[in-house]
Amino acid sequence: MMTKYLFSFAAKGLQSYIMRGGKLRDMVGATSLIDKLSDKKLLTERLTESFGLATPEDFAVIQAAAGGARIEFTDKAKAEEVARLWPLWCHAWAPDLDVVQCLVPWDGKSYGQVSQEAGAQLERARNFPAPRMPEAGPFVKRAPRTGEPAVETDHAPDKELIDLASKRKRAERDALKSARELPPVAASFGFTDADQLPKDFTEISGAEKAYLAIVHADGNRLGQMFLDVGQALASLGP
């Protein structure tokens, strides 16, 4: 029987990553980066183009959502190569976003069993914080909004110092606007054009001392709940 491999990754601390910095355009950019990290179509393109896998037949994206994915590989060497390079690629894609991962042999097990094993490994990996880059040395200037090392001055009128993550988030927000592309959540609320999206909280809240509510839907362990349901159904038989 041919041994397959299940490569799994999951972004953690999504709420703090999205909210860090407090700028609305940063939140829009951060949300888009997380969405695209676990988009099935984009994942397939990255694995074939950026990671050099010859054809989509080398792998299958089984599950992808909320900054995580489960990918089946038929070749051990290719699976290990992706696992080795994935942290570097993720740092380039979304700096400061914590992403945990694991590679599990899939030999004679059901998908529910191997996925549960992968989930347990991902849960353990959450206890080991990833190194922060760039490193904050004693003589490094800090971005006032985040406290992280500053890498450049923003092009906005206030010319504030920003860190690497904020730079990437704002670049993503600018790319969305220039491409006239709407984030999925924006289309759900009836927006039809990128220019309709507000750039700052003041465009939403209005006058000084107005109140603004932020709704965050917490989906912790939602994926595991679906796996548990699937295993319970499988145990019932045909």
N, C-alpha and C positions, 0 to 999 in steps of 0.2 A: 504494500500500500504506500502510495506517495505521501510524504510528509509535507504538509502545508504550514504556513506561518501567518500568525495574526499580528499585525503591527497596529498598535493603538496609541493615540495621543489625545490629550485633553487640556485645554486652557483652564487655568484656575485663577481665582481672584478677579473674576470678570467685572464685578461691580466697582471695586477699587480702581481697576485699570480704566474703566470708562469715566468715572467721576473725577479722577486725579487731575488737578489743575483748575477745574471749575469753569472753564470756557465751554460754551455750547458747541462751538465748531470743533473743539477737541473731542467732545462726546460723540458728535456725529461721525468724525473720522475714526474714532476708536471702535464704534459699533460696526462700521463698514469693514474695518480690518478683521474683526472677529468673524463677521458673516462670511467674508471671502476666504478665511482660513479653512472653513469647513464646508465650502461649496463643492458638491460632487463633481460638477463639470470642471471647475477650476483645479480641483485636486488631480483629476485625470490629466489635464493639460500640464500641470507641474511635474507629475511623475514621468510623463513621456518626454517632455521638452527640457525641463530644468535638471532632472535627475538621470536623464539618458536611458530610461527604460525603452526597449525597442518598440513594443506594441502594448496596447491596453490588455492583451491576453496574458501579460506577465503578472497582472494583479487585478483585483476587483474591489472597488470601494463599496463596502457592505452597508455602512452606516456613517452619516456625516451630518452633524448639527451642533449648534451652540459652541463653536470653537473646538470641537473634537471629532474624531473619526475612527472607524475600525476598517482596516484594509487587509485583504487576503492576498498573500504572495505564494507563488508556487516554486520560487527559486530562493534558496537560503542566502546565497551570496548577495543577490539583489536586495533582499529584505534587510540584511545586515548593513548594506551600503546606505540605504535610505535612512535606517535608524541612526547610523553614525553621523550623517550630514543634516538630519532634520533639525536638531537644536540650533545649528548655525543658520540655517535657512529661516527658521522662525524668528531668531533675533533680528535678522535683516528685515523681515516682513513687518514685525510688530515689536520694536524694542521695548523692553521692560514688561512684556506680557509673559507671565510664568506659564510654561507648557511642560507637562509631564508626559512620559511616553514609556512604552514597553514593547517587547517582541516575544511572543509566546509560540512554541511549537504546537501545531494543530495536527495531532496524529491519533486517529481513531476516536476522537471526541466529537460530540455534537457542538453546534455553534454556541448554544446556551452555556455549555460547560467551559469551553475555551474563553468565551467572552466574560464569564464570571471570574475566571482565573486572571484574565487581563485587568478586569475592574479592580480586583484585590491588589494587584501590583501597582496600578495607578494610584490607588488610595494610599499605599505605603509611600510612594514616591512624593506625595504631597507634603510629607514631613521633612523633606530635604530641600531647603531653599536654593535656588539657582544663583550663581554669582551675578552681580550687577555690573554692567558695562555701559559706558566707561566708568572706571573706578574713581571714586571721589577722594582725591588726595588732599593734603592739608592746604595747598595753595590754589585749589581749583575754585573758580567762581561758581556759585549756585544759582539755579533758576528760582526766583522768588516764589513762584506758584507751587512748585513741587519739592524744592529742596534738593533736587538732583543736580549733577554736574551740568553746567550750561555749555552748549555747543555752538550756539550762534545767536544773533540778534534777529528777532522776528521782523518781517517786512511791514508789519502794521504800523500805523502812525505813532503808537506809544513806544515802539522800539524796545520791547521788553526782552530780557534774556530768557531763552527757552532751552529745555533739555532735549535729548535725542528722541524720546518718546513723543513729546509734544510736536517736535518738528515733523515726525512721520505722520502723526494724526492730522496735522494741518495740511500736509501735502496730500493726504488721502481726501480730505474734505474739499480742497481746491480741485483735485482731479475729478471728483464727483460733479462739481459745479461746471467745470469746463467741458466735461463730456455730456452734460445735460442728463446725468444719470441720477435717479432717485434711489435712496436706500429702500429696502423692502418695507420697513416699518412706515416710511413716509407715504408710500403709495397706499398703505392700509388705512391711513387717516385722510385720504382724499386729495393729497397734493398731486398736482399734475406737471409741475415744472420745478426745476432745481432752484430757480430764482425765488420761489415762494418760501423756501426754507429760511428761517431766521438765522442770523449770524451771532446774536448775543441775547442773553436773557432779557435785557431791557426792551427788546423788540416784542417780547411776549408779555412781560409783567407790566409794562407801561410806566406809570408815574412812580416817583420815589416812594419807598416804603410799601409798595404793593406786595402782595403775597403770591408765591409761585409754588405749585405742588409738583413734585417729581415722583412718578410711580415706577417702582422697580418690581418686576415679577421674578421672584426667586425660584429657579428651577433646579436647586441642588438635588442630586441623586435621582433626577427624573429618568435618565437613561437606564439606571439600574432598576427602577420600578418596572419599566417595560420588559427588561430581561427577566425579572422575577415572574411577571405575568406570563411571558412566553414559556418559561420552564414549567409553570403550573399547568398550562394548557397541554404541553407535550406529555406530561405525566398522566393525563387522562386517557391517552391513547386515541385511536381513530374512532 
